């Protein structure tokens, strides 16, 4: 779809930080045809929080170093014309001791968020590794972005005062997220799978629009779908601004809302 078509469909919506972007390739899919920052820029998404699939699936340190090397901060577009890259550390829950060491290394380098890939790594919510990593992330003051079914993966993050963004919350499971999040002010959700007619509005009405972060999972999913849902919904303009990047920039960059 051309930039003109995108703008015609989503109006004047601009997303200032996409919380769910991947770098690298899945071993069974090959490299994307276009780099994620270029896809984001074509959809007027000015920055993406990027986590490395290499770090998640093969080698944490080298994969995360690649992401750090590509980082542009999130405040300006790089010269190549793509969206800015905000680095997110990817952790391997199959190696919880190594994951904690990697978190500590990344935190010392100024990284503010880490991402968990439980489904890709075959890790279940009840595994001790998940809680172990969650406890240390809370102590380091990091934000955690996590995949996995929110109906199970809410549990290891409770009672820690931790900031967590659930990236795979499906609108079928929205009620479970809302019940869990009501007692955990640090629980947030991506908008990627909240594409029912009233999902975003329900979250805003029940616990506030400050719990919603725009996410697309570029380049492996189409960013236009969550963009359309946000652009055509019934959220107020100030709520749209929060979802379109304000909340993500607070959690991942430490900026005020």
N, C-alpha and C positions, 0 to 999 in steps of 0.2 A: 504494500500500500504506500502511496506517495505521501510526502509531507503535507501536500494540499488536502488530500483526502482525510488524513488524520486530523488536521486543524478544523476542517469542516464538521467533523463528527464530534470533537470534544470541546469546541469553542475556544475560550481563552484560558482553559485550565493549563497550568504549568506545575509539574511536580519537581520540587527542589531536592528531594532525596528519596530514592527507591531503596527500601530496606532489604530487598531480596534479589540479589544479583549474583551470578556464579561466573567464575573464571576457570578456564580449562575445559576438559572434556570428560564425559563418562567413558569408561573403556569400551562399552558396547555401542556407543553412538558416534564416536569420532568428533572432530572439531566442528564447532558451529560455522556456518558459512560466512558469518559477519561477526566481528567483535562486539561484545555486549555494549561498551560505551558508545559505539556508533549507532546501534539500534536505539538505545535510550535517547540519544540526541535527536534522532529523527522523529521521536514522539514528544519532544519538548520536555524530556526528563533531564534535568541539568546535572544530576549527580546520582551515583549508585553506590550502595554499600556492598562491596565485592568480597566474596569468600572463595578460596581456592579448592577446586575438586581434587587437585593433586595432593594438597595437604590433608584433605579428608579421607582419601582412598589409598594413598601411597606413602607419602613422607611429609609429616607435619612441617618440619622446619624449612625445608627447601620450598615447599609450596607456599607457605606463608611469606617467605622472603620474596618470592616472585610477586605476590600481591603488594607487599610493602614497596617494592621497586616501582610498581606501576601507579602508586598513590599520587593523587594530585590535590588532596585536601578537602574538596567539596565546595570551594568558594568561587572557583573560576574554571572555565573550560580549558583543557589542554590545547596545544597548538594544532593537534591532529583533527580537531573538530568534533571529538566525541565527548560524552558526558564525563564529568570529573569522577575520579575513583576515590572512595573512602574505604580504607582497608579494614576488613573484619578478619580476625584470626579463626581459622578452621581447626577443630580439635578432633582427635581420634579417640573415641570412648573405649575402643578395644585395648587401649594402653592408658589407663587412668593416671598412672604415676607420671608417664611421659606427658600426658595432656596437661597436668598441673604445672610441670616444669615449663612447658611451652606457654601456658597462660602467663606465668610469672615473667618469662622473657619478653613476651609481647607487651605486657603492661609496662615494663620498664622502658620500652621503645615508644610508648605513648598511644598504643592501640587501646581503644575504649570498649570494644565489643568482641565477643567470640561467638562462633556458630557451631552448632551440633548437628550431626547427620546420623541420627539413630537408625533410620530405615536402611540407608545405604551400608551401614556398618553392622547390621544385624543385632542391634542393641535394644533391649526392652527397658521399659520405664523402671522396672523393679530391680535392675542390675545395680549392684553397689557403685559401679563406676559413675553412674549418672548423678547420684546424690553427692558423691565425693567431689566431682567437678563443680557441682552447683554450690557447695559450701565454700570452696576456694574462690570461685568467681565472686561470690558475695563479699568475701573478705577483701578481695582486690578492688571492689567497686566497679566491676565490669558489668555490662549489659550482655545478656545471653539471648541469642537468636536460636531457636530450635525447631527442627522438623518433628515429625511424629504425630500420632493421633492425640489431640489435646485431651481426650477423655481418659487417657492413661498418663500422659506425660506432664500433666499439671502437678501430679503428686510429689515427685522428687524436688520440686522447686518451692514447696510451701514452707512458711515459717522462717524464712531467711531474710526477709526484706529485700529480695532480689528483684531486679528489673529483668523481665523475661518477655520476649516477643515470640508468640507461637505462630509459626509460618504456615502451618498446614490446617488451620481451623477451617473446617467445611461448614457451609451454612446448615447442613443437616445436624451438625453437632454444636451449633451456636448456643443453644440453651445450656449445655454442659459448661461451655467456656464462661458464660455469664454468671452461672452459679459459683464457679471456682473463682472468677475474678472479683466477685462482690466482696470476698474476704481477703483478697490479695491485691492491694493497690498497685503493686509493681507488675501485674499481669497485663500484657497488651497482645493484640493480634494483628496479623497481616490481613489486608483486604483481598488477597489474591483469589481465594475461593468463596468469598462472601458475595456471590453474584445473584442471590435471590432478590426479589423486588423490594424487600424491606430490611435486609440484613444490616447494612451500615446504619440505617436510621434506628434500628432496634438497639444496637450497641450504644449509639450516641444517647438514646433516650434512657437506657437502663444504667449505664456506668460512665457515660461521657465520651465525647469525641476524642478526648485526649488519650484514649486507649487504642486508637486505630492508627496503623501505619500503612501507607501505600506499599504494596509489594507486587512484583511482576514475575519473578524468577527468570528474567532475561538471562541468557538467550534461549532457554529451553522451553519457555512458554511465551505466548503472545501478549505484550504489554497493553494492547489496545482494549482488551476485555475489561480489566480492572479500571482502566482510564475511563471507559465509557460509563461504567457503573458509578464512578465517583462524579463524573461530569453531569450526569443526567438524573442524579438522585435528589432527595429533598433535604439534604443537609444545608445549614445556613452557610453563608460565605466564610465566616470566621471558622466554622467547623471544617469546611473543605480545606482551608489553608492549613489547619492542624494536620489533617490526614495526608495532605499532599506534600508534606515534608517538615512541617513545624515540629511534630512529635518525634519524628526520626532524628532531626537535627538536635533536639534536646537530649535524646537518649544516646545517640551515637557520636555526637560532636560536643556535647556539653553546652550547647547554646540555650538561651532562654526561650520559652515558648512564644 
